[in-house]
Amino acid sequence: MYYITISGVLEQFPDINGKLEKGTISIKMIEEWILQAEGLINGYIGKRYELPFETPPDFVVSLAYKAFEFFYLDATHIPSVTGQEPGFESPKWRRLLDLLEMIRDGNLLLYDKDKKAIPPSQEKLASIISNKENANQIFNMKDFWDQEVSESYDKEP
């Protein structure tokens, strides 16, 4: 666990201590939610930055706690502080994903402890990404004389 720890989670979310004592949740469950949160974070920012960071940026740590909170509330079926259901359609979840997408796309920079921008990985920035990833592919398993190409295939999305 790189961004957040079990002790940090217990400090941030004091109600978890009571649930641990009652036995309604376990340390193993907390570890799983931490891994899910960190996996989500790494999945987005790992496309732009070399991971792991020497020291995780504070902003990324705060995002990891937000992601942990979502997975915790979702697994225990507890409404969040705002009273909203913790589902994947909640504005709070959407905002978290928007921030991660902004980091991934370079619209939001990450800063280290000395307030210096962390440079993105040049190797990851140089990788080729198709703008047709979500389009139907031009070839399939038909015979070549049955092949069809969409008229809009060469147009920009």
KAKA-V648770 format. One record per pair of residues at least 24 apart in sequence whose C-alpha atoms are under 10 Angstrom apart, sorted by the first residue. I is the first residue (numbers start at 1). J is the second residue. D is the distance in Angstrom with one decimal. If there is no record, write none. Layout:
i->I j->J d->D
i->I j->J d->D
This chain:
i->1 j->31 d->8.1
i->1 j->34 d->7.1
i->1 j->35 d->6.8
i->1 j->37 d->10.0
i->1 j->38 d->7.7
i->2 j->34 d->9.2
i->2 j->35 d->9.1
i->2 j->38 d->7.6
i->2 j->52 d->8.2
i->2 j->53 d->9.3
i->2 j->55 d->9.4
i->2 j->56 d->7.9
i->2 j->61 d->9.0
i->2 j->64 d->9.8
i->3 j->34 d->8.7
i->3 j->35 d->9.7
i->3 j->37 d->9.2
i->3 j->38 d->6.9
i->3 j->41 d->9.4
i->3 j->52 d->9.7
i->3 j->53 d->9.7
i->3 j->55 d->9.1
i->3 j->56 d->6.5
i->3 j->57 d->8.8
i->3 j->58 d->9.0
i->3 j->60 d->7.5
i->3 j->61 d->5.3
i->3 j->62 d->8.7
i->3 j->63 d->9.3
i->3 j->64 d->6.6
i->3 j->65 d->8.5
i->4 j->31 d->9.9
i->4 j->34 d->7.0
i->4 j->35 d->9.3
i->4 j->37 d->9.1
i->4 j->38 d->8.1
i->4 j->56 d->9.7
i->4 j->60 d->9.9
i->4 j->61 d->6.6
i->4 j->62 d->8.9
i->4 j->64 d->6.9
i->4 j->65 d->7.0
i->4 j->68 d->8.9
i->5 j->30 d->9.4
i->5 j->31 d->8.4
i->5 j->34 d->7.6
i->5 j->65 d->9.7
i->6 j->30 d->7.1
i->6 j->31 d->7.1
i->6 j->34 d->8.0
i->8 j->65 d->9.1
i->9 j->34 d->8.7
i->9 j->65 d->7.6
i->9 j->68 d->8.4
i->9 j->69 d->9.1
i->12 j->65 d->8.2
i->12 j->69 d->9.5
i->13 j->65 d->9.6
i->13 j->69 d->8.4
i->16 j->72 d->9.4
i->24 j->76 d->9.1
i->25 j->72 d->9.9
i->25 j->75 d->9.9
i->25 j->76 d->8.6
i->29 j->72 d->8.7
i->29 j->75 d->9.2
i->30 j->68 d->8.8
i->30 j->71 d->9.5
i->30 j->72 d->7.7
i->31 j->68 d->9.9
i->32 j->68 d->9.5
i->32 j->71 d->9.2
i->32 j->72 d->9.5
i->33 j->67 d->8.6
i->33 j->68 d->5.9
i->33 j->69 d->8.5
i->33 j->70 d->8.9
i->33 j->71 d->5.8
i->33 j->72 d->6.3
i->33 j->73 d->10.0
i->33 j->75 d->8.7
i->34 j->64 d->8.0
i->34 j->65 d->8.4
i->34 j->67 d->8.4
i->34 j->68 d->5.8
i->34 j->69 d->9.2
i->34 j->71 d->8.4
i->34 j->72 d->9.0
i->35 j->64 d->9.7
i->35 j->68 d->8.6
i->36 j->64 d->9.4
i->36 j->67 d->8.1
i->36 j->68 d->7.5
i->36 j->71 d->7.5
i->37 j->63 d->8.6
i->37 j->64 d->5.7
i->37 j->65 d->7.6
i->37 j->66 d->8.2
i->37 j->67 d->5.0
i->37 j->68 d->5.1
i->37 j->69 d->8.6
i->37 j->70 d->8.5
i->37 j->71 d->7.3
i->37 j->72 d->9.7
i->38 j->63 d->9.2
i->38 j->64 d->6.1
i->38 j->65 d->9.1
i->38 j->67 d->8.0
i->38 j->68 d->8.2
i->39 j->64 d->9.3
i->39 j->67 d->9.8
i->40 j->64 d->8.4
i->40 j->67 d->7.8
i->40 j->68 d->9.7
i->40 j->97 d->9.1
i->40 j->100 d->9.0
i->41 j->67 d->8.1
i->41 j->96 d->9.7
i->41 j->97 d->9.2
i->41 j->100 d->7.1
i->41 j->101 d->10.0
i->41 j->104 d->9.9
i->42 j->100 d->9.5
i->42 j->104 d->9.9
i->43 j->100 d->9.2
i->43 j->104 d->9.2
i->44 j->97 d->8.8
i->44 j->99 d->9.7
i->44 j->100 d->5.9
i->44 j->101 d->6.6
i->44 j->102 d->9.3
i->44 j->103 d->7.7
i->44 j->104 d->5.6
i->44 j->105 d->9.1
i->45 j->100 d->6.8
i->45 j->101 d->8.0
i->45 j->102 d->9.2
i->45 j->103 d->6.3
i->45 j->104 d->5.0
i->45 j->105 d->8.8
i->45 j->106 d->9.5
i->45 j->110 d->9.8
i->45 j->120 d->9.6
i->46 j->103 d->9.7
i->46 j->104 d->7.6
i->46 j->120 d->9.7
i->46 j->121 d->9.2
i->46 j->124 d->8.7
i->47 j->103 d->9.4
i->47 j->104 d->6.2
i->47 j->105 d->8.6
i->47 j->120 d->9.3
i->47 j->121 d->8.8
i->47 j->124 d->6.5
i->47 j->125 d->8.2
i->47 j->127 d->9.7
i->48 j->103 d->7.8
i->48 j->104 d->5.5
i->48 j->105 d->7.4
i->48 j->106 d->7.6
i->48 j->119 d->9.2
i->48 j->120 d->5.7
i->48 j->121 d->6.1
i->48 j->122 d->8.5
i->48 j->123 d->9.0
i->48 j->124 d->5.9
i->48 j->125 d->6.5
i->49 j->103 d->9.3
i->49 j->104 d->8.2
i->49 j->106 d->9.9
i->49 j->110 d->9.5
i->49 j->118 d->8.4
i->49 j->119 d->7.6
i->49 j->120 d->4.8
i->49 j->121 d->5.0
i->49 j->122 d->8.6
i->49 j->123 d->9.3
i->49 j->124 d->7.3
i->49 j->125 d->8.8
i->50 j->118 d->10.0
i->50 j->119 d->9.1
i->50 j->120 d->7.0
i->50 j->121 d->5.4
i->50 j->122 d->9.0
i->50 j->123 d->8.9
i->50 j->124 d->8.0
i->51 j->121 d->9.2
i->53 j->112 d->9.4
i->53 j->118 d->9.3
i->54 j->112 d->9.3
i->55 j->112 d->7.5
i->55 j->113 d->8.1
i->56 j->110 d->9.7
i->56 j->111 d->9.4
i->56 j->112 d->7.6
i->56 j->113 d->8.8
i->57 j->110 d->6.8
i->57 j->111 d->6.2
i->57 j->112 d->5.3
i->57 j->113 d->6.8
i->57 j->115 d->9.6
i->57 j->118 d->8.9
i->58 j->110 d->8.9
i->58 j->111 d->8.2
i->58 j->112 d->7.7
i->58 j->113 d->7.6
i->59 j->110 d->7.4
i->59 j->111 d->8.1
i->59 j->112 d->9.3
i->60 j->100 d->9.1
i->60 j->103 d->9.8
i->60 j->110 d->8.0
i->60 j->111 d->9.6
i->63 j->96 d->7.1
i->63 j->97 d->9.6
i->63 j->99 d->8.6
i->63 j->100 d->8.4
i->64 j->96 d->9.6
i->66 j->92 d->9.0
i->66 j->93 d->8.7
i->66 j->96 d->7.6
i->67 j->92 d->9.9
i->67 j->93 d->8.0
i->67 j->96 d->7.5
i->67 j->97 d->9.3
i->70 j->96 d->9.9
i->131 j->156 d->8.2
i->131 j->157 d->7.8
i->132 j->156 d->8.9
i->132 j->157 d->8.0
